[in-house]
Amino acid sequence: MKPYLLFPSGFKIIGFILLVPGFALAYLYFSQNYTLPPPTGRPLFGFYPQASYTFIDESATTFIIIGLLFIAFSRLKNEQGAVHKLRLKALYWAVMVNCFWITLFWIGEFLNDVSNIHWVNFNMAWVTVIYNLFTLLLLFIARFYYLLYKHTKSKKNVILWFLPYQPYNLIAKIGVGIYILLLIATVFIKINDKYAPFMYLLPIFLLLWLASWNKGRTNFTTVIRLKAMQIAVYINYLLFIMATWIFYDIDYLVALFFGLLSLQTIFLAAFHIMLNRASKMEPLFEMI
């Protein structure tokens, strides 16, 4: 398998350089309450309202995300074939672990609403929403270099783990369909508020969809799945960076909450679009 949508190898050094101002600005902002208002004195972008507005958090977030992207997706000098397969498999693993954590968070929110026990408090929600910006890339980098180290020692193939198509993929699709109907009902029809907590269960069905085989699976569809995952990560982080500079105050918080589901949604769309377009080219694909 040829390297796919990677930055030149030199970008890894640029990534580490970008992390320096990124972490420095994050430290100044969160530990020292350092602020730098815009020249006009008016908030243009960002999370915080005018009284505490600053460019520091936006700049720190952007530097860190771009730096981690460059480190994660810069081509290795010897990256061909088996090494690139390790990269895509490590990415799949990192996405699944990150989505599993997000699903647990939403289950906790659901239990908050249907019981008297606070399974998720404000601090846990804040950490999950904010650090979701970075955890996926950190998990991927750690996993990839761990697999690369093991590969140099033993040359063993890494097996991808998926749930069977039946019943998990079918359950996922039915669950997402029910959620869409509930969403339509909340917009056009007055429904009882007691059904609102069930909206938190959508991530469970998205996770099942991501983790289960598609119907008629082949090595060809696995290649498409992994490439679609990489494209979805790129698009998702581009949207994160745009949201960081466009929204502020509560709008940014809402955007980050949507970001907990955006990667899954983008991946499913990209996967099925790519699978449909590439189905006639199956014999030309290298098997994974």
N, C-alpha and C positions, 0 to 999 in steps of 0.2 A: 504494500500500500504506500503510495507516494504521500509525502507531507502535504497537509491540507490547510490552507488559510492560516499560515503561520507568519510571524514577523521575522525579519532577518536576525541572525544570531546575535549581532551587535546590540540589538534592542534590549537584551537582558541587562547589560551594563547601564543603559539609560534608565531602565526600570528601577534598579537599585539607587541610582542618583535621584530619581523623582521621589523615592520613599523618604529621603532625608528631609527635604522641606515639608513633605506631607506630615510626617510624624512630629516635626518641630512645631509646625503650625497647630496641629491637634493638641500638643502639650500646652502651648501658650494659651489656647482658647479654653480648654477644659480645666487646666490646673491653675493658670494665672489670670483667668477671666480677661484676657487681652482682646481688645476690640480695635477695629479700624473702619470707621464709618466711611461711606462713599462721599465723594466731593460735594454732592448736592445735599447731603444730609438726609436723603429720602431712601427708603428701602426699595430696591429694584427687583431683587431676587432673594432666595434663601429661605431658611426655616423660621428665623426669629423675627418678631415684630420690630417696629421702628425704634422703640426704646432701647433695645439691645442688639440692634442689627449690626452685622459685621460681614466682611468678605472672608474672614479667616476660616470659618467652618467649611464654606463652599470650596475654597482653594485647597484646604487640607484633604477633603474628601476626593476631589478630582485628582490631585497628585497621587494619593494612595491607590485609588482604583486603577489609574492608568499605569502606575508603576507595577502593581501586581499583575495586570494584564500582560505587560511586556515580559515580566519574569516568567509567567505561566505559559505564554504562547510564543516565545521566541524559539526559533529552530535550533536544535543542537547541531554541532558541526558534523556529527556522524549520523544524523537522523534519517533513517530510511527503514522501510519494511517493518520489522518486528518492533523497533523502538517507537515508531509512530503509532502502531497498534496499542502499545502500552500507554501512550499519551491519551488516546481516545478512551481506552478502558478506564484509566484513572479518572478522567473527566466524568464518565458515566457514574463511577462509584461516588465521587464527590457530590455530584448533583443529587443522587439518591439519598445520601446521608443528610445533606442539607435540607432536602424536601421532607425527609422523615422528621427532622427536628421541627420544621415549620408546621407539619401536620400535628405533632404533639402539642404545639402551642395553640393551634385552633381548637383541638379537642379540649384543652384546658379552658379556653374561652367559652366553649359550649357548656362544659360542666359548671362554670361560674354562673351561667344564666339559668340552668335547670336545677341547681342545688344551692344550698346555703353555705357551701364550702368554697372559699376563694382559692381555686387551684392555680390561677395565674394572677399575680398582683401587678401593680403599675410598673414597678421596677423590672420585673421579668418581661413584661410586654415591651418596655422601652429598650432593653438589651436585645431582645429578639429582633425588633424592627430595625434598630440602628445597625447592629453588627451583622445583620443579613447582607449588608452592602459588601462585606469583606470575607465572611466565613467560607463561602463557596470557593473563592480563589485560593485561600490559605489551605483548605482541605485538599484541593486539587494539586497544588504545588507539593505538599507533603506526600501525598499518595503517589504522584508520578515519580518523584525521585526515590521513594522507597521501592517501588516496583522496578525502577531502573537499576538500583543497587542489587536487588535480588536477581534480576535478569543477568547481570554481569557475572554473578556467582554460579547460577545453576541453569540458566537458559530455559527454565520451565515456562510453559505457556500459562497465561492468566485466563481463567475461565470466568466469563460473565454469568451472573446469576439473574434469572428472570422467573417471574411467576408464570404458571401455565395460562394459556389463552382462556380456557374454560376452567372455572367460571369467572375468574378475576377480571378479565378484559370486558366481558359482558356486563358484570356488576358495575364496573367503572362507568361504562357508557350509559347505562340506565340511570345511575346516580347523577351524572352530569346533566342528563336530559331532564330529570326531575328538578334539579336545581334551576335550570333555565326556565322551566315552567313556573317555579316559585318566584323567580325574579320578574317574569312578565306579570304575574299576579300582583306583586307588590307595586308595580307601576300603574297598572290599569284597573285593578280590582282591590277593594278594601278587604284585606284578610286579617284574621285574628293575630295579634302580636305574639301569641304563645308559640306560633310556628317560626318566628324570626330566628331563634337560636339554631334551628336546623340548617340555616345558611352557613354556619361555621363548619359543617361537615363536608363541604365541597372539597377541601384539600385531601380528604381521605380518598375520594373517588379519582382525583387527579393523580395522586400517588400510585394508586392501583393501576391506572392507565399507563403511567410511565414505566412501571415495574413489570408489566405483563407482556408476554409475547403478542404480536399481532397475528391475525389469522393467516395461515399459509406461510409461516416464517421460514426463511432461508438465510444462508450466509449473506446473500445479497441485501436482504432487508436489514440485517444487522449493521452492515456498512452504512446504509442510508441513515439508520437510527443514530449511529454515533456521530456522523457528520452533521446531522440536523441538530444534535445536542450542542455541538461546537458553535454552529451558527446562532442558535437560540441564546447561548451565553453572551456572544458578542452583542447581539441586538439588545438583550436585557441590560447589559452594563452601559450601553450607549443611552438607553432610556433613563437609567439611574443618574448619569451625569447631567443629562438635559434637565431632569426634574430638580436636581440640586441647584441649578442656576435659574430656573424659571419660577418655581413655587417658593412660598415662604409661609411661616406661621402654620396654621392648621392644615392648609392646603398641602404643604409638604409632608406632614404626618400622614395624611390620607393617601398621598402618592406612595409613601413607603409601605403602608399597609397593603395597597394594591400590588406593590412589588413582591410581597410574599407569595403571590400566585402568578405573577407575570411570566416567570421563566417556564413553569409547567405549561402554561397556555401557549406561549410562543413556540415551545418545542413541539407540542402536538400539532400545531398548525404547520410548522416547517417540515416536520416528518412526513405528514400525509401529502403535502404539496410536492415534496421531493420524491416521495415514493411513486406518486402518480405520474410525474414527469419522466422518471427514470425507468419505469417498468419495462419499456421497450428496449432499454439498453442493458438489461441484466447480463447477457453473455459477455459484455465488455468489462464488467466489474471484477476486480480482484477479490477473492474470497478471504474472509478474515479468520 
